[in-house]
Amino acid sequence: MESKYRELKERAWAANMEIPRRGLAIYTFGNVSALDAKAGVFAIKPSGVAYEKLQVDDMVVVDLEGRIVEGTLRPSSDTRTHIVLYRNLKGLGGIVHTHSTYATGWAQACMPIPIYGTTHADHLAEDVPCTALMTDEAVGRDYETETGNQILECFRNRNPLHTPMVLVAGHAPFAWGETAEKAVYNAAVLEELAKMAFITRGLSPEAARLSDRLIRKHFERKHGQNAYYGQK
Ligand SMILES: O=C(CO)[C@@H](O)[C@@H](O)COP(=O)(O)O
């Protein structure tokens, strides 16, 4: 019998297929989910399934309480992190977690990614934030939920759709968007910004961030007048 979540599972599956295509993960690292806000469920990659073997029917449908609504495989080990973000960050339609090389390097160094150039400023008007390193006490609780809480801490005073990405200190990046497709786009942009910043810092450890005036110029050129949300 045709699943009533077929279209949602297809959207989530298609977004997951972009991860290896964009070089954002190898083997089974990472995962993408797509939300159906009206139904209060999301489809997510099953845990431990290699991308090249992943089928639409393997996608697991989970509600925002964490209950499996449809699926025979175990949902991603990061499912509870996705739940924390869907429940608390407004406007998200898709979430991506990868271990993309350069963004993971910055996350392991527990360093935000500074805006060194206009490529970065075209996409977001601030440094890519990095969470605080999780305490052993928090790790001892529910690691995946605590990872989500660490991200929420970073976004107390940020608009998640203005800055659709974050580095989880000691772990790796998460990105999101209004759709799963946009979330993957933001994950790919994040990896490119991380790589450029790494090279910039290697060429010139004293590399300076762009001025807020130049950041504003580029951000508004791409997102429209008065779209800038950084320093006034
Ligand atoms: O971040 C991690 C592990 O550190 C996970 O995202 C990654 O291994 C993918 O796990 P899943 O296959 O989604 O359970």
The ligand as an SDF file (V2000), in Angstrom:
LIG
                    3D

 14 13  0  0  0  0  0  0  0  0999 V2000
   27.7780   12.5230   14.1120 O   0  0  0  0  0  0  0  0  0  0  0  0
   27.6810   11.3120   14.0530 C   0  0  0  0  0  0  0  0  0  0  0  0
   28.6170   10.4780   14.8020 C   0  0  0  0  0  0  0  0  0  0  0  0
   29.6040   11.3170   15.3950 O   0  0  0  0  0  0  0  0  0  0  0  0
   26.5900   10.7550   13.1910 C   0  0  0  0  0  0  0  0  0  0  0  0
   25.9460   11.8330   12.5860 O   0  0  0  0  0  0  0  0  0  0  0  0
   27.0540    9.9580   11.9960 C   0  0  0  0  0  0  0  0  0  0  0  0
   27.8810    8.9280   12.3830 O   0  0  0  0  0  0  0  0  0  0  0  0
   25.8260    9.4250   11.2890 C   0  0  0  0  0  0  0  0  0  0  0  0
   25.0950    8.5980   12.1870 O   0  0  0  0  0  0  0  0  0  0  0  0
   23.7090    7.9570   11.6640 P   0  0  0  0  0  0  0  0  0  0  0  0
   24.0890    6.9510   10.6030 O   0  0  0  0  0  0  0  0  0  0  0  0
   22.8570    9.0560   11.1060 O   0  0  0  0  0  0  0  0  0  0  0  0
   23.1100    7.3030   12.9010 O   0  0  0  0  0  0  0  0  0  0  0  0
  1  2  2  0
  2  3  1  0
  2  5  1  0
  3  4  1  0
  5  6  1  0
  5  7  1  0
  7  8  1  0
  7  9  1  0
  9 10  1  0
 10 11  1  0
 11 12  2  0
 11 13  1  0
 11 14  1  0
M  END
$$$$
